[in-house]
Amino acid sequence: MSRITGVFENLKVNNRKALIPYVAAGDPNPEITVDLMHGMVDAGADILELGIPFSDPMADGPVIQRASERALVHGTSLIDVLAMVKRFRETNQATPIILMGYLNPIEVMGYANFVKAAKEAGIDAVLTVDFPPEESKEFVAMLAEQELDPIYLLSPTTTLERMKFVCSQASGFVYYVAVKGVTGSAALDTDEVKQRFELIRQATDLPVGVGFGIKDATTAAAIGQFSDAVIVGSALVKIIEENVGDNALTIKLISELISSMRKALDEL
């Protein structure tokens, strides 16, 4: 059983929802990332999503694009990101970590080398935005050999037929993108998301996490009414952007936001 599956099973038994925060590794500087990861777990995060900085993050809006830019100023590479995870694992062996990014850095390292390094670092799952299941069978087979979960995205325009195919290739959970467009791009229509969620349930028994458009305790609770997990990214990255230069304050403010979301979800 993967760490991700174990977390979702434990949460289900306790009638709780997963809270999954996203930050870009190395943003705004490499020194903050591991401490921030620990801070988010202490504040109530169940699973962490760690972004690999990339020069052309096509699925991300301006807020997360700038996060990548800030990390790349410091030369943060995929190898650096894996080293950060290794440091985190020195004192936390329980919290699952999803590595989120784009195919190019993985191709540069080589699939086999990447999968081996990811396993050794303590990664639990990989989400590659621009690597659809039709094209990633060889890569997914390598992940499976190392008991790493491939995470795939579903969108508001995904048909039921395609949902069934994508979900058949996924493990751990599936990630529903709640709004059309890039991260941070639109207001969240909770009723519409709920309707789509019910359709996804026809396609898979895997847990379903919802992201894009969740920015505070209120929106987290609204999505948590029916989803298995709430994923938050841009709201956290915005805090980082507004407090560049003060790592301690950044961690404090992000921890407070996550704690408020955790409390709202636990009160459902």
SEZAFI-852829 format. One record per residue (C-alpha): residue number from 1; x, y, z. Coordinates in steps of 0.001 Angstrom, whole numbers, m for minus. Example, Ala and Ser with C-alpha at 12.3 -4.5 7.8 and 13.67 -1.06 7.14 Angstrom:
<num 1&east 12300&north m4500&up 7800> .
<num 2&east 13670&north m1060&up 7140> .
END
This chain:
<num 1&east 0&north 0&up 0> .
<num 2&east 1342&north 3430&up m917> .
<num 3&east 1566&north 6197&up 1663> .
<num 4&east m1109&north 8103&up m280> .
<num 5&east m3558&north 5196&up m223> .
<num 6&east m2900&north 4737&up 3482> .
<num 7&east m3616&north 8392&up 4233> .
<num 8&east m6905&north 8365&up 2333> .
<num 9&east m8030&north 5126&up 3983> .
<num 10&east m7241&north 6491&up 7429> .
<num 11&east m9054&north 9756&up 6703> .
<num 12&east m12105&north 7892&up 5404> .
<num 13&east m12317&north 5794&up 8565> .
<num 14&east m12255&north 9000&up 10593> .
<num 15&east m14695&north 10814&up 8268> .
<num 16&east m12136&north 13498&up 7440> .
<num 17&east m11009&north 15125&up 4203> .
<num 18&east m7451&north 15406&up 2918> .
<num 19&east m5844&north 18836&up 2742> .
<num 20&east m3137&north 19076&up 78> .
<num 21&east m1138&north 22316&up m185> .
<num 22&east 1080&north 23133&up m3165> .
<num 23&east 4252&north 25209&up m3166> .
<num 24&east 7054&north 25478&up m5700> .
<num 25&east 10345&north 24106&up m4398> .
<num 26&east 12949&north 26821&up m3978> .
<num 27&east 10422&north 29678&up m3888> .
<num 28&east 11349&north 32348&up m2929> .
<num 29&east 14687&north 30786&up m1966> .
<num 30&east 15955&north 27242&up m1454> .
<num 31&east 16460&north 27778&up 2280> .
<num 32&east 12732&north 28027&up 3058> .
<num 33&east 11358&north 24923&up 1366> .
<num 34&east 12022&north 22142&up 3896> .
<num 35&east 11007&north 24307&up 6866> .
<num 36&east 7867&north 25340&up 4989> .
<num 37&east 7010&north 21702&up 4265> .
<num 38&east 7269&north 20857&up 7952> .
<num 39&east 5257&north 23954&up 8857> .
<num 40&east 2428&north 22972&up 6527> .
<num 41&east 2270&north 19469&up 7997> .
<num 42&east 2229&north 20869&up 11518> .
<num 43&east m651&north 23160&up 10476> .
<num 44&east m2778&north 20237&up 9268> .
<num 45&east m1684&north 19252&up 5757> .
<num 46&east m2159&north 15546&up 5009> .
<num 47&east m252&north 15340&up 1717> .
<num 48&east 2232&north 17788&up 195> .
<num 49&east 2423&north 18768&up m3469> .
<num 50&east 5857&north 20099&up m4374> .
<num 51&east 6361&north 21872&up m7676> .
<num 52&east 9458&north 21427&up m9830> .
<num 53&east 10458&north 24904&up m11083> .
<num 54&east 10196&north 25150&up m14870> .
<num 55&east 10690&north 27987&up m17319> .
<num 56&east 7422&north 27383&up m19227> .
<num 57&east 4720&north 26214&up m16787> .
<num 58&east 1850&north 26222&up m19280> .
<num 59&east m907&north 25090&up m16894> .
<num 60&east m109&north 27720&up m14316> .
<num 61&east m1301&north 31283&up m14008> .
<num 62&east 880&north 34340&up m13330> .
<num 63&east 1167&north 33730&up m9568> .
<num 64&east 2695&north 30262&up m9878> .
<num 65&east 4638&north 31242&up m13009> .
<num 66&east 6397&north 33888&up m10946> .
<num 67&east 7060&north 31292&up m8238> .
<num 68&east 8986&north 29211&up m10775> .
<num 69&east 10868&north 32302&up m11893> .
<num 70&east 11904&north 33137&up m8336> .
<num 71&east 13079&north 29564&up m7742> .
<num 72&east 14998&north 29463&up m11014> .
<num 73&east 16841&north 32667&up m10124> .
<num 74&east 18511&north 30543&up m7446> .
<num 75&east 19176&north 27754&up m9937> .
<num 76&east 16744&north 25335&up m8282> .
<num 77&east 16872&north 22129&up m10328> .
<num 78&east 15080&north 18790&up m10186> .
<num 79&east 18101&north 17344&up m8400> .
<num 80&east 17843&north 20138&up m5829> .
<num 81&east 14143&north 19400&up m5317> .
<num 82&east 14874&north 15733&up m4650> .
<num 83&east 17568&north 16756&up m2173> .
<num 84&east 14994&north 18899&up m336> .
<num 85&east 12664&north 15917&up m69> .
<num 86&east 15504&north 13798&up 1319> .
<num 87&east 16083&north 16419&up 4022> .
<num 88&east 12360&north 16465&up 4843> .
<num 89&east 12367&north 12678&up 5132> .
<num 90&east 15085&north 12792&up 7786> .
<num 91&east 12389&north 13684&up 10317> .
<num 92&east 9111&north 12883&up 8537> .
<num 93&east 8557&north 9446&up 7043> .
<num 94&east 4748&north 9595&up 7172> .
<num 95&east 3509&north 12484&up 5030> .
<num 96&east 3091&north 11628&up 1328> .
<num 97&east 4773&north 13907&up m1195> .
<num 98&east 3585&north 14466&up m4745> .
<num 99&east 6129&north 15836&up m7195> .
<num 100&east 4309&north 18084&up m9664> .
<num 101&east 5871&north 19412&up m12826> .
<num 102&east 6432&north 19215&up m16535> .
<num 103&east 8046&north 16528&up m18640> .
<num 104&east 11167&north 18359&up m19825> .
<num 105&east 13241&north 18176&up m16593> .
<num 106&east 12349&north 14486&up m16206> .
<num 107&east 13342&north 13727&up m19800> .
<num 108&east 16644&north 15519&up m19300> .
<num 109&east 17398&north 13317&up m16270> .
<num 110&east 16068&north 10211&up m18040> .
<num 111&east 12976&north 8266&up m16986> .
<num 112&east 14796&north 5419&up m15278> .
<num 113&east 17221&north 7702&up m13458> .
<num 114&east 14400&north 9974&up m12331> .
<num 115&east 12175&north 7189&up m11019> .
<num 116&east 15060&north 5629&up m9087> .
<num 117&east 16099&north 9001&up m7638> .
<num 118&east 12491&north 9897&up m6747> .
<num 119&east 12022&north 6633&up m4869> .
<num 120&east 15310&north 7049&up m3017> .
<num 121&east 14404&north 10617&up m2053> .
<num 122&east 11040&north 9584&up m594> .
<num 123&east 8630&north 10747&up m3292> .
<num 124&east 5237&north 8993&up m3332> .
<num 125&east 3616&north 10204&up m6544> .
<num 126&east 4321&north 12110&up m9735> .
<num 127&east 2019&north 14504&up m11581> .
<num 128&east 3319&north 15537&up m15000> .
<num 129&east 917&north 18065&up m16499> .
<num 130&east 2030&north 17635&up m20124> .
<num 131&east 2388&north 13834&up m20175> .
<num 132&east m1053&north 12293&up m20881> .
<num 133&east m1704&north 8627&up m20114> .
<num 134&east m1719&north 7650&up m23810> .
<num 135&east 1923&north 8698&up m24074> .
<num 136&east 3248&north 7777&up m20647> .
<num 137&east 2735&north 4007&up m20433> .
<num 138&east 6455&north 3223&up m20293> .
<num 139&east 6974&north 5865&up m17608> .
<num 140&east 3960&north 4703&up m15584> .
<num 141&east 5251&north 1127&up m15690> .
<num 142&east 8538&north 2355&up m14223> .
<num 143&east 6648&north 4230&up m11498> .
<num 144&east 4657&north 1100&up m10683> .
<num 145&east 7849&north m932&up m10277> .
<num 146&east 8924&north 1517&up m7569> .
<num 147&east 5414&north 1725&up m6028> .
<num 148&east 5024&north 5377&up m7024> .
<num 149&east 1557&north 6670&up m7924> .
<num 150&east 905&north 8440&up m11242> .
<num 151&east m1517&north 11315&up m10616> .
<num 152&east m3631&north 12536&up m13539> .
<num 153&east m5785&north 15590&up m14088> .
<num 154&east m9453&north 15715&up m15076> .
<num 155&east m10942&north 18978&up m16327> .
<num 156&east m14422&north 20532&up m16633> .
<num 157&east m14467&north 19460&up m20299> .
<num 158&east m13346&north 15836&up m19828> .
<num 159&east m15950&north 13393&up m21148> .
<num 160&east m17133&north 10433&up m19074> .
<num 161&east m15519&north 8030&up m21539> .
<num 162&east m12159&north 9739&up m21194> .
<num 163&east m12552&north 10004&up m17425> .
<num 164&east m12859&north 6223&up m17282> .
<num 165&east m9705&north 5786&up m19348> .
<num 166&east m7644&north 8331&up m17397> .
<num 167&east m8780&north 6928&up m14059> .
<num 168&east m7909&north 3405&up m15179> .
<num 169&east m4297&north 4531&up m15587> .
<num 170&east m4122&north 6471&up m12299> .
<num 171&east m3457&north 5373&up m8745> .
<num 172&east m3452&north 7089&up m5370> .
<num 173&east m6127&north 9600&up m6333> .
<num 174&east m7254&north 11691&up m9284> .
<num 175&east m7038&north 15474&up m9429> .
<num 176&east m10054&north 17405&up m10687> .
<num 177&east m9251&north 20870&up m12027> .
<num 178&east m12286&north 22830&up m10862> .
<num 179&east m12064&north 25778&up m13265> .
<num 180&east m11322&north 26194&up m16939> .
<num 181&east m7961&north 27780&up m17669> .
<num 182&east m4744&north 28061&up m15686> .
<num 183&east m4236&north 28077&up m11927> .
<num 184&east m5743&north 31063&up m10161> .
<num 185&east m7649&north 32085&up m13280> .
<num 186&east m11329&north 32093&up m12352> .
<num 187&east m13936&north 32125&up m9619> .
<num 188&east m15046&north 28787&up m8260> .
<num 189&east m18585&north 27600&up m9075> .
<num 190&east m19189&north 25075&up m6296> .
<num 191&east m22484&north 23790&up m7698> .
<num 192&east m20919&north 23103&up m11073> .
<num 193&east m17958&north 21362&up m9437> .
<num 194&east m20327&north 19165&up m7429> .
<num 195&east m22151&north 18099&up m10599> .
<num 196&east m18876&north 17185&up m12282> .
<num 197&east m17737&north 15367&up m9160> .
<num 198&east m20815&north 13142&up m9315> .
<num 199&east m19899&north 12315&up m12924> .
<num 200&east m16338&north 11450&up m11923> .
<num 201&east m17752&north 9055&up m9338> .
<num 202&east m19205&north 7068&up m12238> .
<num 203&east m15706&north 6677&up m13650> .
<num 204&east m13654&north 5628&up m10629> .
<num 205&east m13569&north 4445&up m7028> .
<num 206&east m10289&north 6272&up m6446> .
<num 207&east m10327&north 9257&up m4093> .
<num 208&east m10866&north 12545&up m5918> .
<num 209&east m9090&north 15763&up m5000> .
<num 210&east m10321&north 19153&up m6186> .
<num 211&east m8006&north 22059&up m6895> .
<num 212&east m7870&north 25453&up m8678> .
<num 213&east m9930&north 28274&up m7169> .
<num 214&east m9684&north 27246&up m3509> .
<num 215&east m8326&north 30210&up m1609> .
<num 216&east m9577&north 30211&up 1988> .
<num 217&east m11404&north 28258&up 4684> .
<num 218&east m14816&north 29040&up 3163> .
<num 219&east m14010&north 27699&up m299> .
<num 220&east m12160&north 24726&up 1210> .
<num 221&east m15220&north 23801&up 3282> .
<num 222&east m17553&north 24214&up 314> .
<num 223&east m15509&north 21765&up m1765> .
<num 224&east m14904&north 19489&up 1206> .
<num 225&east m18657&north 18905&up 1494> .
<num 226&east m18397&north 16363&up m1325> .
<num 227&east m14745&north 15849&up m2341> .
<num 228&east m12183&north 13520&up m793> .
<num 229&east m9439&north 16131&up m843> .
<num 230&east m9000&north 19880&up m1125> .
<num 231&east m5931&north 21143&up m2993> .
<num 232&east m4703&north 24712&up m2540> .
<num 233&east m1848&north 26363&up m4398> .
<num 234&east m2098&north 29921&up m5699> .
<num 235&east m3362&north 31322&up m2373> .
<num 236&east m243&north 29992&up m647> .
<num 237&east 2131&north 31106&up m3381> .
<num 238&east 619&north 34587&up m3212> .
<num 239&east 1581&north 34756&up 470> .
<num 240&east 5131&north 33788&up m476> .
<num 241&east 5214&north 36497&up m3146> .
<num 242&east 3976&north 39173&up m763> .
<num 243&east 6573&north 38356&up 1901> .
<num 244&east 9760&north 37683&up m56> .
<num 245&east 12704&north 38246&up 2224> .
<num 246&east 10994&north 37140&up 5434> .
<num 247&east 10953&north 33353&up 5571> .
<num 248&east 9693&north 33192&up 9143> .
<num 249&east 6690&north 35411&up 8419> .
<num 250&east 5931&north 33479&up 5224> .
<num 251&east 5828&north 30172&up 7098> .
<num 252&east 3703&north 31702&up 9847> .
<num 253&east 1103&north 33151&up 7451> .
<num 254&east 893&north 30028&up 5320> .
<num 255&east 557&north 27873&up 8432> .
<num 256&east m2272&north 30085&up 9665> .
<num 257&east m4151&north 29766&up 6358> .
<num 258&east m3728&north 25997&up 6266> .
<num 259&east m4769&north 25721&up 9905> .
<num 260&east m7967&north 27670&up 9160> .
<num 261&east m8737&north 25357&up 6241> .
<num 262&east m8046&north 22285&up 8375> .
<num 263&east m10406&north 23552&up 11050> .
<num 264&east m13141&north 24279&up 8488> .
<num 265&east m12819&north 20829&up 6942> .
<num 266&east m12866&north 19087&up 10311> .
<num 267&east m16085&north 20885&up 11235> .
<num 268&east m17999&north 19481&up 8257> .
END
